[in-house]
Structure formats: C-alpha cells, structure tokens
Amino acid sequence: MSWYDHQKRAYLEITLVEEISLNALMMQLGIPRAEVAIVSVNDEMITSDDMILCDSDTVRLFPPIGGG
C-alpha cells in the first residue's frame, strides 16, 4: 500500500508508544479501509478492524486484486 506513503516505501517500521486499534492505525496512516482487502498480523489473517496492536506486532495490508 505504498501509494499512501509520500516516500513510496515498500514497508514502514513504526514504533508504538501505546497500543492502538488496527482501524486507528490505518486512519493515522491515511489508508482508507475500502482499499484493504486482506490484513495479517504476525502472519495470521484477521478480520477485525478493532484488533488491538502493540509495538512488537507485524502488520501487513493487501489491496483488493482484480484481473481478467
């Protein structure tokens, strides 16, 4: 989802001072929820935007995929 990062980085490393919900993190990063189809946290697919994240978590966001 590098197109939402003005530096177009392949990944971001963020230090969290306190726990944050996935939804709040995406809002903070300016990533619209509609642009995220699959989310994994620590290599496990999740379905809840309310999941609470901590500093040691690895989050991966994947956009919808289309083709023809």
TIMI-2910 file (N, C-alpha, C, CB; in pm, 1 decimal, decimal comma, always signed):
<rs>
+----------+----------+----------+----------+----------+----------+----------+----------+----------+----------+----------+----------+------+
!      n_x !      n_y !      n_z !     ca_x !     ca_y !     ca_z !      c_x !      c_y !      c_z !     cb_x !     cb_y !     cb_z ! resn !
+----------+----------+----------+----------+----------+----------+----------+----------+----------+----------+----------+----------+------+
!    +83,2 !   -117,7 !     +0,0 !     +0,0 !     +0,0 !     +0,0 !    +88,1 !   +124,6 !     +0,0 !    -94,9 !     -0,5 !   +120,8 !  Met !
!   +199,1 !   +114,1 !    -71,0 !   +298,1 !   +221,7 !    -70,2 !   +247,9 !   +351,0 !   -133,9 !   +422,1 !   +176,3 !   -141,4 !  Ser !
!   +140,4 !   +345,8 !   -213,2 !    +93,4 !   +469,0 !   -276,8 !    +35,3 !   +567,9 !   -175,5 !    -11,3 !   +436,2 !   -382,4 !  Trp !
!     +9,2 !   +524,3 !    -52,6 !    -36,4 !   +616,6 !    +51,9 !    +79,3 !   +676,6 !   +130,4 !   -130,5 !   +545,2 !   +146,9 !  Tyr !
!   +199,6 !   +632,7 !   +103,2 !   +319,0 !   +685,2 !   +168,2 !   +386,6 !   +781,1 !    +71,1 !   +416,3 !   +569,9 !   +211,4 !  Asp !
!   +407,7 !   +905,2 !   +112,1 !   +466,0 !  +1004,1 !    +20,9 !   +607,5 !   +967,1 !    -23,2 !   +467,8 !  +1140,5 !    +87,0 !  His !
!   +675,9 !   +879,6 !    +50,6 !   +809,1 !   +833,6 !    +11,4 !   +804,2 !   +703,2 !    -68,4 !   +895,7 !   +814,9 !   +134,8 !  Gln !
!   +686,0 !   +645,3 !    -85,5 !   +663,2 !   +523,1 !   -163,6 !   +748,9 !   +405,5 !   -114,9 !   +692,1 !   +549,9 !   -310,9 !  Lys !
!   +763,3 !   +392,7 !    +16,8 !   +840,9 !   +282,8 !    +73,9 !   +764,4 !   +151,0 !    +63,7 !   +875,8 !   +312,5 !   +220,5 !  Arg !
!   +836,7 !    +42,2 !    +49,6 !   +775,5 !    -90,9 !    +41,6 !   +720,9 !   -134,1 !   +176,8 !   +877,2 !   -193,8 !     -9,0 !  Ala !
!   +780,8 !    -84,8 !   +285,0 !   +731,5 !   -115,0 !   +418,0 !   +764,5 !     +0,1 !   +512,2 !   +791,5 !   -247,1 !   +469,9 !  Tyr !
!   +690,4 !     +9,5 !   +620,2 !   +712,6 !   +111,7 !   +722,2 !   +740,3 !    +42,1 !   +854,0 !   +590,2 !   +208,0 !   +734,5 !  Leu !
!   +830,8 !    +95,8 !   +928,9 !   +853,3 !    +47,4 !  +1064,7 !   +813,5 !   +160,6 !  +1158,1 !  +1003,6 !     +2,4 !  +1087,7 !  Glu !
!   +711,8 !   +133,6 !  +1239,4 !   +655,5 !   +235,1 !  +1327,8 !   +671,5 !   +188,4 !  +1471,6 !   +505,9 !   +262,5 !  +1294,4 !  Ile !
!   +717,8 !   +276,1 !  +1556,6 !   +726,3 !   +245,9 !  +1698,8 !   +600,8 !   +298,6 !  +1765,7 !   +854,4 !   +307,5 !  +1762,8 !  Thr !
!   +528,0 !   +208,2 !  +1830,3 !   +406,5 !   +247,6 !  +1900,9 !   +439,6 !   +275,3 !  +2046,8 !   +297,5 !   +138,1 !  +1889,2 !  Leu !
!   +397,8 !   +391,1 !  +2094,1 !   +417,9 !   +427,5 !  +2234,3 !   +314,8 !   +357,5 !  +2322,0 !   +409,3 !   +580,6 !  +2253,0 !  Val !
!   +195,2 !   +338,4 !  +2265,7 !    +88,8 !   +267,7 !  +2336,5 !    +12,5 !   +183,6 !  +2236,0 !     -6,6 !   +366,9 !  +2410,3 !  Glu !
!    -67,5 !    +92,2 !  +2285,9 !   -146,4 !     +6,2 !  +2198,6 !   -244,4 !    +90,4 !  +2116,9 !   -222,1 !   -100,4 !  +2281,0 !  Glu !
!   -278,7 !    +38,8 !  +1997,9 !   -368,4 !   +111,0 !  +1907,6 !   -450,2 !     +7,5 !  +1830,5 !   -288,2 !   +205,1 !  +1809,6 !  Ile !
!   -572,0 !    +42,3 !  +1794,7 !   -652,5 !    -49,3 !  +1713,9 !   -604,2 !    -45,0 !  +1569,3 !   -803,6 !    -13,1 !  +1722,4 !  Ser !
!   -628,4 !   -152,7 !  +1497,3 !   -591,8 !   -157,3 !  +1355,4 !   -658,7 !    -43,2 !  +1280,2 !   -631,2 !   -293,0 !  +1292,8 !  Leu !
!   -786,6 !    -20,9 !  +1307,5 !   -860,9 !    +86,1 !  +1241,3 !   -796,1 !   +222,0 !  +1267,1 !  -1006,7 !    +87,3 !  +1289,1 !  Asn !
!   -759,9 !   +249,1 !  +1391,1 !   -696,9 !   +376,5 !  +1425,5 !   -560,8 !   +390,9 !  +1357,6 !   -681,3 !   +388,9 !  +1577,5 !  Ala !
!   -486,6 !   +281,6 !  +1346,8 !   -356,4 !   +286,2 !  +1279,8 !   -372,6 !   +319,4 !  +1132,0 !   -282,7 !   +152,5 !  +1296,0 !  Leu !
!   -469,4 !   +255,2 !  +1066,6 !   -492,1 !   +284,3 !   +924,3 !   -535,8 !   +429,2 !   +905,5 !   -598,4 !   +188,8 !   +865,5 !  Met !
!   -620,0 !   +480,1 !   +995,5 !   -662,4 !   +620,3 !   +987,1 !   -541,9 !   +712,7 !  +1005,0 !   -770,8 !   +651,5 !  +1093,9 !  Met !
!   -455,6 !   +680,6 !  +1100,8 !   -337,2 !   +761,3 !  +1126,8 !   -244,4 !   +763,7 !  +1005,1 !   -262,5 !   +707,8 !  +1249,3 !  Gln !
!   -237,2 !   +652,6 !   +933,3 !   -151,3 !   +644,2 !   +815,2 !   -219,5 !   +695,3 !   +688,3 !   -106,9 !   +501,4 !   +794,6 !  Leu !
!   -348,6 !   +727,2 !   +697,5 !   -421,8 !   +778,4 !   +582,1 !   -460,0 !   +671,4 !   +481,1 !   -340,7 !   +882,8 !   +514,2 !  Gly !
!   -476,7 !   +548,1 !   +527,1 !   -512,4 !   +437,1 !   +438,8 !   -661,8 !   +409,4 !   +452,5 !   -428,8 !   +309,3 !   +472,1 !  Ile !
!   -739,8 !   +432,6 !   +345,7 !   -883,5 !   +406,7 !   +352,1 !   -911,6 !   +257,4 !   +369,0 !   -952,8 !   +459,7 !   +225,9 !  Pro !
!  -1004,0 !   +222,8 !   +457,1 !  -1037,5 !    +82,7 !   +483,2 !  -1084,6 !    +12,8 !   +357,1 !  -1144,7 !    +72,7 !   +590,9 !  Arg !
!  -1152,6 !    +84,1 !   +270,0 !  -1202,8 !    +24,6 !   +145,9 !  -1089,6 !    -21,2 !    +53,7 !  -1291,3 !   +124,4 !    +72,5 !  Ala !
!   -969,8 !    +28,9 !    +75,0 !   -854,7 !     -7,6 !     -7,2 !   -779,6 !   -128,7 !    +46,5 !   -760,5 !   +109,2 !    -17,7 !  Glu !
!   -826,5 !   -186,1 !   +156,4 !   -759,4 !   -300,7 !   +217,9 !   -850,9 !   -422,0 !   +211,3 !   -719,6 !   -269,9 !   +365,0 !  Val !
!   -805,0 !   -527,0 !   +142,6 !   -885,8 !   -648,2 !   +130,1 !   -845,4 !   -754,2 !   +231,6 !   -874,1 !   -704,7 !    -10,3 !  Ala !
!   -715,7 !   -765,2 !   +256,5 !   -665,3 !   -868,1 !   +346,5 !   -569,0 !   -804,1 !   +445,8 !   -595,5 !   -982,4 !   +267,4 !  Ile !
!   -581,3 !   -844,3 !   +572,3 !   -492,2 !   -795,7 !   +678,0 !   -433,3 !   -915,9 !   +749,7 !   -567,7 !   -702,2 !   +778,3 !  Val !
!   -302,0 !   -913,1 !   +769,7 !   -242,3 !  -1015,7 !   +854,7 !   -165,4 !   -946,6 !   +966,4 !   -148,9 !  -1110,7 !   +772,5 !  Ser !
!   -173,9 !  -1004,8 !  +1083,3 !    -99,6 !   -956,8 !  +1199,4 !    -17,9 !  -1074,2 !  +1249,3 !   -194,8 !   -899,6 !  +1312,0 !  Val !
!   +112,2 !  -1055,5 !  +1252,3 !   +204,7 !  -1162,9 !  +1293,5 !   +181,0 !  -1290,1 !  +1212,5 !   +188,8 !  -1193,1 !  +1444,0 !  Asn !
!   +162,6 !  -1271,1 !  +1080,6 !   +145,5 !  -1380,5 !   +983,9 !    +16,5 !  -1459,3 !  +1000,1 !   +260,2 !  -1474,4 !   +994,6 !  Asp !
!    -84,8 !  -1402,0 !  +1066,5 !   -216,7 !  -1464,8 !  +1076,0 !   -320,7 !  -1369,2 !  +1020,3 !   -250,4 !  -1503,5 !  +1223,2 !  Glu !
!   -403,2 !  -1419,2 !   +927,2 !   -507,7 !  -1336,6 !   +869,3 !   -610,5 !  -1301,7 !   +976,1 !   -574,6 !  -1408,3 !   +750,5 !  Met !
!   -650,7 !  -1175,1 !   +978,8 !   -751,2 !  -1132,1 !  +1075,9 !   -868,3 !  -1067,1 !  +1003,4 !   -690,1 !  -1034,1 !  +1179,1 !  Ile !
!   -979,4 !  -1054,0 !  +1073,7 !  -1098,5 !   -994,3 !  +1013,9 !  -1151,1 !   -874,9 !  +1092,5 !  -1206,8 !  -1098,0 !  +1002,0 !  Thr !
!  -1096,2 !   -847,7 !  +1208,5 !  -1149,1 !   -740,6 !  +1292,9 !  -1062,9 !   -615,2 !  +1285,8 !  -1159,8 !   -787,8 !  +1437,1 !  Ser !
!  -1125,1 !   -504,1 !  +1247,2 !  -1055,0 !   -374,8 !  +1246,0 !  -1030,8 !   -324,4 !  +1387,8 !  -1135,4 !   -270,5 !  +1166,3 !  Asp !
!  -1100,8 !   -382,9 !  +1483,9 !  -1088,1 !   -339,9 !  +1622,6 !   -973,7 !   -409,4 !  +1695,7 !  -1217,2 !   -364,9 !  +1695,7 !  Asp !
!   -902,2 !   -496,8 !  +1625,1 !   -791,2 !   -567,3 !  +1689,1 !   -692,4 !   -465,8 !  +1745,6 !   -720,5 !   -662,6 !  +1588,8 !  Met !
!   -646,8 !   -491,4 !  +1866,5 !   -551,9 !   -401,1 !  +1931,7 !   -409,8 !   -446,3 !  +1898,6 !   -574,5 !   -397,7 !  +2086,4 !  Ile !
!   -330,0 !   -353,2 !  +1851,4 !   -191,6 !   -380,2 !  +1811,8 !    -96,1 !   -326,2 !  +1915,5 !   -160,8 !   -319,1 !  +1674,6 !  Leu !
!    +15,9 !   -394,6 !  +1930,7 !   +120,8 !   -345,0 !  +2019,1 !   +249,2 !   -328,5 !  +1939,1 !   +142,6 !   -440,8 !  +2139,6 !  Cys !
!   +351,0 !   -272,0 !  +2000,7 !   +473,1 !   -235,2 !  +1930,9 !   +543,4 !   -352,9 !  +1864,2 !   +566,7 !   -169,5 !  +2026,3 !  Asp !
!   +529,8 !   -472,1 !  +1916,3 !   +601,3 !   -586,6 !  +1860,6 !   +527,4 !   -655,4 !  +1745,3 !   +627,3 !   -686,6 !  +1969,3 !  Ser !
!   +405,9 !   -610,7 !  +1712,0 !   +327,1 !   -673,6 !  +1606,4 !   +377,6 !   -636,3 !  +1467,4 !   +181,0 !   -634,6 !  +1620,2 !  Asp !
!   +365,4 !   -732,2 !  +1375,7 !   +393,0 !   -708,1 !  +1234,3 !   +259,5 !   -710,2 !  +1161,6 !   +492,8 !   -814,8 !  +1174,9 !  Thr !
!   +228,0 !   -600,9 !  +1093,3 !   +100,2 !   -586,2 !  +1023,6 !   +127,1 !   -576,9 !   +874,1 !    +22,1 !   -460,7 !  +1074,0 !  Val !
!    +51,5 !   -655,1 !   +797,9 !    +62,3 !   -649,2 !   +652,4 !    -76,2 !   -620,6 !   +596,0 !   +121,0 !   -782,3 !   +593,8 !  Arg !
!    -83,1 !   -522,8 !   +506,1 !   -208,8 !   -483,1 !   +443,1 !   -199,2 !   -512,6 !   +293,6 !   -240,0 !   -331,6 !   +468,8 !  Leu !
!   -303,9 !   -576,2 !   +240,0 !   -304,0 !   -611,4 !    +99,1 !   -427,6 !   -550,9 !    +32,4 !   -300,4 !   -765,5 !    +80,5 !  Phe !
!   -409,8 !   -487,5 !    -82,9 !   -524,1 !   -428,0 !   -154,2 !   -605,9 !   -535,2 !   -224,7 !   -475,8 !   -323,3 !   -256,3 !  Pro !
!   -727,9 !   -498,7 !   -267,9 !   -807,3 !   -591,8 !   -348,9 !   -731,1 !   -621,4 !   -478,1 !   -949,7 !   -533,0 !   -380,2 !  Pro !
!   -746,1 !   -741,5 !   -526,6 !   -677,8 !   -781,8 !   -650,0 !   -782,2 !   -808,0 !   -756,4 !   -588,6 !   -907,9 !   -627,7 !  Ile !
!   -759,9 !   -754,7 !   -873,2 !   -851,9 !   -776,5 !   -982,7 !   -774,0 !   -815,3 !  -1107,1 !   -937,2 !   -651,6 !  -1008,4 !  Gly !
!   -842,0 !   -863,1 !  -1200,3 !   -774,0 !   -901,5 !  -1323,3 !   -873,7 !   -956,2 !  -1423,5 !   -664,6 !  -1004,9 !  -1294,9 !  Gly !
!   -821,0 !   -998,2 !  -1528,8 !   -910,8 !  -1050,9 !  -1629,1 !   -838,0 !  -1125,1 !  -1735,8 !   -990,5 !   -942,3 !  -1689,5 !  Gly !
+----------+----------+----------+----------+----------+----------+----------+----------+----------+----------+----------+----------+------+
</rs>
